[in-house]
Amino acid sequence: MATGTAPGPMRVLVLGASLRGDSLNARLAALVARLVRDETGAEVDHAHMDEFSMPLYNGDAEIAEGLPPGALALRDRLASCDALVISSPEYNASLPGGLKNAIDWVSRVRPQPFKDKQALLVSASPSMVGGNRGLWALRIPLEHLGARVYPDMFSLAKAHEGFTADGDLAESGLHERLVESVTSFLRLVEADTRYVCLQRRWYEFLGDCTDAPVTQRAQD
């Protein structure tokens, strides 16, 4: 019996969404990137938000000049990965403006690169809620664009006290929970990208099965 070529290792984009160089979310992103490599054997593309400079989204600028290089670079990094992990700070109980702006720019690409992309959301904050409110806000544009956002999210409270000198989490129980979140997420990604046995179609509302042109959405 003929056999096909075995798939290569999964590739995961881990994005630290804070613009600060040594932010708490940059530390968490670095830890997640290490866990992805060490615990699952996947390849990691570890990125920082300041690699993707772009102006505020402006429809007139898009028409006149096209997408900025930073948005195209992020599009390329997304397209080359099987999954996305975002470590995002919380600004005023929501997601950072720079991250939302990047999502808005990249969403203008066709085909739309967030569609069907598996995503895991994590956060770190000095607050007692660990940036969790920002992750709930971040789910909205990602899911609207068709990303498959993992149900479990990880938020590190009192993160300024949460890391060891080696970059692990100081509390062993939290560290084990993060490892479990990352490995469970990657098992889902492997099933979705390597063992696809079901054709899926997304609808915004139950019973919304019309093929009329007016049903075209941002994720298409």
Salt bridges, closest charged atoms under 4 A:
ASP22 OD2 - ARG27 NH2 3.46
GLU43 OE1 - ARG11 NH1 3.59
ASP45 OD2 - ARG11 NH2 3.97
ASP45 OD2 - ARG77 NE 2.60
ASP50 OD1 - HIS48 ND1 2.97
GLU51 OE1 - ARG77 NH1 3.22
GLU62 OE1 - ARG108 NE 3.04
ASP76 OD1 - ARG75 NE 2.56
ASP82 OD2 - ARG194 NH2 3.58
GLU90 OE2 - ARG133 NH2 2.52
ASP104 OD1 - LYS100 NZ 2.85
ASP116 OD2 - LYS115 NZ 3.18
ASP116 OD1 - ARG148 NH2 3.01
GLU143 OE2 - ARG139 NH2 2.92
GLU161 OE1 - LYS158 NZ 3.77
GLU161 OE2 - HIS160 NE2 3.55
ASP168 OD1 - ARG34 NH2 2.78
GLU180 OE2 - ARG187 NH2 3.66
ASP192 OD1 - ARG200 NH1 2.80
GLU204 OE1 - ARG217 NE 3.09
ASP208 OD2 - ARG217 NH2 2.18
ASP211 OD1 - ARG201 NH2 3.10
